[in-house]
Amino acid sequence: MKKFLLSVASFLGMSGVALAASPAPSSIIPVASSTLLADAVSYVPVLFTDLFPLIALVVGVPVGFWIITKAIGLVRRNTTSGGGGRRT
């Protein structure tokens, strides 16, 4: 238990030193924060418009196959071969 606590304490100590030594994010890349969010959000409708056919195919094809297999199963279950008896 002592070894675990010592390793956790040393990790926290090293990460604290690393965090204290790192410069502020605004000094690395100067960005106007008021326009950053607006610019990022403005691309969302374009992204959904462009990706809609792909999303429709990815969702629609498996759902279509699932519906077809369920319909085939219903038809097989309701039809009987022979003289209307129970199928085994």
C-alpha positions in Angstrom: 0.0 0.0 0.0 2.9 2.3 0.8 4.4 1.7 -2.7 1.1 2.6 -4.3 0.6 5.8 -2.4 4.2 6.7 -3.0 3.8 6.1 -6.8 0.5 8.1 -6.8 2.1 11.0 -4.9 5.2 11.0 -7.2 2.9 11.0 -10.3 0.8 13.9 -8.9 3.9 15.8 -8.0 5.5 15.3 -11.4 2.3 16.3 -13.2 1.9 19.3 -11.0 5.4 20.4 -11.9 4.7 19.8 -15.6 1.4 21.8 -15.3 3.1 24.7 -13.5 5.9 24.8 -16.1 3.7 24.8 -19.1 2.8 28.3 -20.6 -0.7 29.6 -20.8 -2.6 28.3 -23.8 -3.3 31.9 -25.0 0.4 32.6 -25.3 1.0 29.5 -27.6 -1.6 30.3 -30.3 -3.2 33.7 -30.2 -6.9 33.2 -31.0 -9.8 35.6 -30.6 -12.0 33.5 -28.4 -15.2 35.4 -29.3 -15.1 34.3 -32.9 -13.7 30.8 -32.3 -17.0 29.3 -31.1 -19.1 31.1 -33.7 -16.8 29.8 -36.5 -16.8 26.3 -35.2 -20.6 26.2 -34.9 -21.2 27.7 -38.3 -19.8 24.5 -40.0 -22.1 22.1 -38.2 -25.1 22.5 -40.6 -22.8 22.1 -43.6 -21.3 19.0 -42.1 -24.7 17.4 -41.5 -25.9 18.3 -45.0 -22.9 16.7 -46.5 -22.9 13.6 -44.4 -26.7 12.9 -44.5 -26.6 10.5 -47.5 -23.8 8.5 -45.8 -25.7 8.4 -42.5 -28.9 7.4 -44.3 -27.1 4.5 -46.0 -25.4 3.3 -42.8 -28.6 3.3 -40.9 -31.0 2.4 -43.7 -29.4 -0.7 -45.2 -29.3 -2.7 -42.0 -32.8 -1.6 -41.0 -34.0 -2.6 -44.5 -32.5 -6.0 -44.2 -33.9 -6.5 -40.7 -37.4 -5.6 -42.0 -37.1 -8.0 -45.0 -36.0 -10.9 -42.7 -38.9 -10.2 -40.3 -41.4 -10.1 -43.2 -40.0 -13.4 -44.6 -40.2 -14.9 -41.2 -43.9 -13.9 -40.9 -44.7 -15.3 -44.3 -43.0 -18.6 -43.5 -44.8 -18.9 -40.2 -48.2 -18.2 -41.5 -48.1 -20.4 -44.6 -48.3 -24.2 -44.2 -47.1 -26.8 -46.5 -49.4 -29.7 -47.1 -52.9 -29.9 -45.9 -53.1 -27.1 -43.4 -51.5 -29.1 -40.6 -48.9 -28.0 -38.2 -45.4 -27.8 -39.6 -42.6 -29.5 -37.6 
